[in-house]
Amino acid sequence: MTDLKTIRNHYQSVIGDDLQKVHCEEWKMDIYFRKTYSFKDESKIVEYQSQGKVVDALVESIVVKARTKDGKRLFADADRMTLMNEADPAVIIKVAGAINNANIKLAKEQIAKE
């Protein structure tokens, strides 16, 4: 039988680590993000990607993953439409790419350690 407590403890230690930061000059703000997210948070992003909805996946990544310095969500669910229709696509790509690539890089580093 698997010890789910160990699994939960590992997840809590990873998600509780210091926030990473990317500066967005165009938006004049620092955007913070975690090293990992739950599958619940990732599920909609993966769903959009599998449907070929790349723009939706990028915006969803920002809405779900972007945090304030205090770890609170930077954007509300209602902000999706503004990001989709009134934000510079190049900046959306840059911010989402920074957040997602940092998480991929961190995951690869973790796998390499093990």
C-alpha positions as CSV (number, residue, x, y, z in Angstrom):
1,M,0.0,0.0,0.0
2,T,1.3,3.4,-1.0
3,D,1.9,6.0,1.8
4,L,-0.1,8.9,0.5
5,K,1.1,11.0,3.4
6,T,4.6,11.0,1.9
7,I,3.2,12.0,-1.5
8,R,1.2,14.9,0.1
9,N,4.2,16.0,2.1
10,H,6.4,16.1,-1.0
11,Y,3.8,18.2,-2.9
12,Q,3.4,20.6,0.0
13,S,7.1,21.1,0.3
14,V,7.4,21.8,-3.5
15,I,4.4,24.1,-3.7
16,G,5.5,25.9,-0.5
17,D,8.9,26.8,-1.8
18,D,9.8,30.4,-2.6
19,L,8.0,32.0,-5.5
20,Q,9.9,32.6,-8.7
21,K,9.8,36.0,-10.4
22,V,9.7,37.4,-13.9
23,H,9.6,41.1,-14.6
24,C,7.3,42.4,-17.3
25,E,8.6,45.8,-18.4
26,E,5.6,46.4,-20.7
27,W,3.1,45.9,-17.8
28,K,5.5,47.6,-15.3
29,M,5.2,44.7,-12.8
30,D,6.8,41.7,-11.3
31,I,4.9,38.5,-11.8
32,Y,5.5,35.7,-9.3
33,F,4.8,32.0,-9.8
34,R,5.3,28.7,-8.1
35,K,7.6,25.8,-9.1
36,T,4.6,23.5,-9.6
37,Y,0.8,23.5,-9.7
38,S,-1.8,20.8,-9.1
39,F,-3.3,18.8,-11.9
40,K,-6.5,20.7,-11.1
41,D,-4.8,24.0,-12.0
42,E,-3.1,22.4,-15.0
43,S,-6.1,20.5,-16.4
44,K,-7.8,23.4,-18.3
45,I,-4.4,24.4,-19.8
46,V,-3.8,20.8,-21.0
47,E,-7.4,20.6,-22.3
48,Y,-6.9,23.8,-24.4
49,Q,-3.5,22.5,-25.7
50,S,-5.0,19.2,-26.7
51,Q,-7.7,21.1,-28.7
52,G,-5.1,23.2,-30.4
53,K,-6.3,26.4,-28.6
54,V,-2.8,27.7,-28.0
55,V,-3.9,31.3,-27.2
56,D,-6.5,30.1,-24.7
57,A,-3.8,27.9,-23.1
58,L,-1.4,30.8,-22.8
59,V,-3.9,33.1,-21.2
60,E,-5.1,30.4,-18.9
61,S,-1.5,29.8,-17.8
62,I,-1.2,33.5,-16.8
63,V,-4.6,33.6,-15.1
64,V,-4.0,30.5,-13.0
65,K,-0.3,30.8,-12.4
66,A,0.6,34.5,-12.1
67,R,0.9,35.5,-8.4
68,T,1.5,38.6,-6.4
69,K,4.6,38.9,-4.1
70,D,2.4,37.5,-1.3
71,G,1.4,34.4,-3.4
72,K,-2.2,35.5,-4.2
73,R,-3.6,35.2,-7.7
74,L,-2.7,38.2,-9.7
75,F,-5.6,37.9,-12.1
76,A,-9.3,37.0,-11.5
77,D,-11.1,34.5,-13.7
78,A,-13.0,37.5,-15.2
79,D,-9.7,39.0,-16.4
80,R,-9.4,36.3,-19.1
81,M,-11.4,38.3,-21.6
82,T,-9.3,41.4,-21.1
83,L,-6.1,39.4,-21.5
84,M,-7.5,37.7,-24.6
85,N,-8.8,40.9,-26.3
86,E,-7.0,43.9,-24.9
87,A,-3.5,42.8,-24.1
88,D,-0.5,42.7,-26.5
89,P,-0.2,39.1,-27.8
90,A,3.6,39.4,-27.8
91,V,3.6,40.2,-24.0
92,I,1.1,37.4,-23.3
93,I,3.5,34.9,-25.1
94,K,6.5,36.4,-23.3
95,V,4.9,36.1,-19.8
96,A,3.3,32.7,-20.3
97,G,6.5,31.4,-21.8
98,A,8.6,32.7,-18.9
99,I,6.2,31.1,-16.4
100,N,5.8,27.8,-18.2
101,N,9.4,27.4,-19.3
102,A,10.7,28.1,-15.8
103,N,8.4,25.3,-14.5
104,I,9.6,22.9,-17.2
105,K,13.2,23.8,-16.5
106,L,12.7,23.3,-12.7
107,A,11.0,19.9,-13.3
108,K,13.9,18.7,-15.5
109,E,16.4,19.8,-12.8
110,Q,14.4,17.9,-10.2
111,I,14.3,14.7,-12.3
112,A,18.1,15.0,-12.9
113,K,18.7,15.2,-9.2
114,E,16.8,11.9,-8.7
